[in-house]
Amino acid sequence: MSKLGNEFFNNSNIEVKSTDHIIGLESFRKSLEKNYYAEVNIGNYGLKKESANLTIDIKCNFSLDESLFYLNKIASDHGTHKKSGPKKTFLFLRAYFELKKLNTISIDISELTISLTDTTILISKIYDQSIADQAETIFAELVKHNLYYTKGLNETPFEMFIPVFEEDTLEGDTKMRNIVSDNNNINDYFGFWGMYYDQTEEAAIYDLNTKTIIYGDIQILSE
């Protein structure tokens, strides 16, 4: 596996474009701030005026445990009638789909960053609308695996990258090519996550399938 880095999320070579052509963006931002008691910043990496590739940074004055508890509260208060409907991310997705309805241009989310008091969660796009499609499951998995990636609730990683891919294998090379062609699948979010812990400078990989932490070099998506 190759080295962990922030190229995808903090790439100064990627020019952030104007958001002036996006109808209702300020209302969308304010909705997120109200519903999640957060400070929200939104950028656009879209290369064309006919599209928008949003970067959303949600900064909350909550810890990871408090945030997961709050999401579970949203699930009980705002659960949909359909069993398969979004619960934890209902308010986020409702605001996002309302934004999309207001616009005739193509809108997607390129990066979703959630900055908490004890960790930062960085979720990257791996196919068209992948973050919106998988947000509910991602946060459900964050709850489900919390005991394991926090080492028995003893150490919260200060950075979490979702997802990371294996490199130097045929499978890894294929997935990286698929980032460009929007041809990854939903399971690619739930293989490996990248972690940084305070107690060690070495990057770690959390394997969701085995619920184990592996120390070594890993790679973050880069466009």
C-alpha positions in Angstrom: 0.0 0.0 0.0 1.2 3.5 -0.6 1.5 6.4 1.7 -1.4 8.3 3.4 -1.7 11.9 2.3 -4.2 14.7 2.1 -3.8 15.3 -1.7 -7.5 14.8 -2.5 -8.8 17.0 0.3 -6.2 19.8 0.4 -4.9 20.0 -3.1 -3.7 23.6 -3.7 -3.4 22.7 -7.4 -7.1 22.3 -7.7 -8.7 25.7 -8.4 -11.9 26.4 -6.4 -14.5 27.8 -8.8 -17.2 30.4 -8.0 -20.5 29.3 -6.4 -22.4 32.3 -7.7 -24.2 30.2 -10.3 -25.6 27.7 -7.8 -29.2 28.6 -6.9 -30.2 28.2 -3.2 -26.7 27.4 -2.0 -26.9 29.9 0.9 -30.2 28.4 2.1 -28.6 24.9 1.9 -25.7 26.1 4.0 -27.9 27.7 6.6 -30.1 24.6 6.8 -27.0 22.5 7.5 -25.8 24.9 10.2 -29.3 25.0 11.9 -29.8 21.2 11.8 -26.3 20.2 12.9 -25.5 23.2 15.2 -22.5 23.7 13.0 -20.4 26.2 11.0 -20.6 25.2 7.4 -18.3 26.3 4.5 -19.0 25.2 0.9 -16.7 25.4 -2.1 -16.9 24.3 -5.7 -14.4 22.3 -7.6 -16.6 22.1 -10.7 -14.7 22.7 -13.9 -17.7 24.0 -15.9 -20.4 26.6 -15.2 -22.9 23.9 -16.2 -22.0 21.8 -13.1 -20.9 22.0 -9.5 -18.7 19.7 -7.6 -19.2 20.7 -4.0 -16.8 20.6 -1.1 -18.7 20.7 2.2 -17.0 21.4 5.5 -19.2 20.9 8.6 -17.5 22.1 11.8 -19.3 21.0 15.0 -18.4 21.7 18.6 -19.2 18.0 19.4 -17.0 15.0 20.0 -17.3 11.9 17.9 -19.3 10.1 20.5 -21.7 13.1 20.9 -22.1 13.3 17.2 -22.9 9.7 16.8 -25.4 9.9 19.6 -27.0 13.0 17.9 -27.3 11.1 14.6 -29.1 8.3 16.4 -31.5 10.8 17.9 -32.2 12.2 14.4 -32.9 8.6 13.3 -35.5 8.1 16.0 -37.1 11.5 15.5 -37.1 11.8 11.7 -37.1 8.2 10.5 -38.9 7.7 7.2 -41.8 5.3 6.7 -39.8 3.1 4.4 -37.5 0.7 6.1 -34.8 1.4 3.5 -35.1 5.2 3.8 -32.5 7.5 5.3 -32.7 8.1 9.1 -29.4 9.3 10.4 -28.7 11.5 7.4 -32.4 12.5 6.7 -31.9 16.2 7.3 -28.7 16.4 5.3 -30.1 14.5 2.3 -33.4 16.5 2.4 -31.5 19.8 2.2 -29.2 18.4 -0.5 -32.0 17.1 -2.8 -33.9 20.4 -2.4 -30.8 22.2 -3.6 -30.5 19.9 -6.6 -34.2 20.5 -7.5 -33.6 24.3 -7.6 -30.9 23.9 -10.2 -30.8 22.8 -13.8 -27.0 22.3 -13.6 -25.5 19.0 -12.5 -24.6 19.1 -8.8 -22.5 16.5 -6.9 -20.5 16.4 -3.7 -16.8 15.9 -4.2 -15.7 16.0 -0.5 -17.6 16.0 2.8 -15.4 17.0 5.7 -16.8 16.8 9.3 -14.6 18.6 11.8 -15.3 17.6 15.4 -13.6 18.4 18.7 -11.6 15.2 18.7 -11.5 14.0 15.1 -11.9 15.0 11.5 -13.8 12.7 9.1 -13.0 13.1 5.4 -15.3 11.4 3.0 -14.5 11.4 -0.7 -16.5 10.8 -3.9 -15.8 7.6 -5.7 -18.6 7.6 -8.3 -21.4 9.9 -9.4 -23.5 10.9 -6.3 -21.6 8.4 -4.2 -21.5 10.5 -1.1 -25.3 11.2 -1.1 -26.0 7.6 -2.0 -23.9 6.1 0.8 -23.9 8.7 3.5 -26.6 6.8 5.5 -24.6 3.6 5.4 -21.3 5.3 6.1 -22.6 6.8 9.3 -24.4 3.6 10.3 -21.0 1.8 9.9 -19.3 4.6 12.0 -21.7 3.7 14.8 -21.4 0.0 14.3 -17.5 -0.1 14.2 -16.9 2.6 16.8 -15.8 0.2 19.5 -13.1 -1.2 17.2 -11.5 1.8 15.4 -11.4 3.6 18.8 -9.5 0.6 20.3 -12.2 -0.3 22.8 -13.3 3.3 23.2 -9.7 4.1 24.5 -8.3 6.2 21.6 -10.2 8.2 19.0 -8.3 8.8 15.8 -7.7 12.4 15.2 -8.2 11.9 11.4 -10.3 9.4 9.5 -10.3 9.0 5.7 -13.2 7.2 4.0 -12.3 5.2 2.0 -8.8 4.2 1.2 -7.7 1.6 -1.4 -5.0 -0.9 -1.7 -2.3 -0.1 -4.2 0.2 -2.2 -6.2 -2.4 -4.8 -6.9 -4.6 -5.3 -9.9 -7.7 -4.7 -7.8 -6.3 -1.5 -6.4 -5.2 -0.2 -9.8 -8.6 -0.9 -11.2 -10.3 1.0 -8.4 -8.1 4.0 -8.9 -8.9 4.1 -12.6 -12.6 3.8 -11.7 -12.4 7.0 -9.7 -12.0 8.9 -13.0 -14.8 7.0 -14.8 -17.3 7.0 -11.9 -17.3 3.2 -12.1 -16.7 2.1 -8.5 -19.4 0.4 -6.5 -21.0 0.9 -3.1 -18.8 -1.8 -1.4 -15.7 0.2 -2.0 -16.6 2.5 0.9 -16.6 -0.4 3.3 -13.3 -2.2 2.8 -10.7 0.0 4.4 -10.6 3.4 6.2 -7.5 5.4 6.9 -6.7 6.5 10.5 -4.2 8.7 12.3 -3.8 8.3 16.1 -2.1 10.6 18.6 0.0 7.8 20.1 1.8 6.9 16.9 3.1 8.8 13.8 2.4 5.8 11.6 -0.7 5.7 9.6 -3.2 3.0 10.2 -5.7 1.1 8.2 -9.0 0.0 9.7 -10.3 -3.2 8.0 -14.1 -3.2 8.3 -14.3 -6.8 7.3 -12.1 -8.1 10.1 -12.6 -5.2 12.5 -8.9 -4.9 13.0 -6.4 -2.1 12.8 -3.3 -2.6 10.5 -0.4 -0.3 10.7 1.4 0.6 7.5 1.4 2.9 4.5 -2.0 3.7 2.9 -3.3 5.9 0.1 -6.0 8.5 0.0 -7.8 9.1 -3.2 -6.4 11.9 -5.4 -7.9 13.4 -8.5 
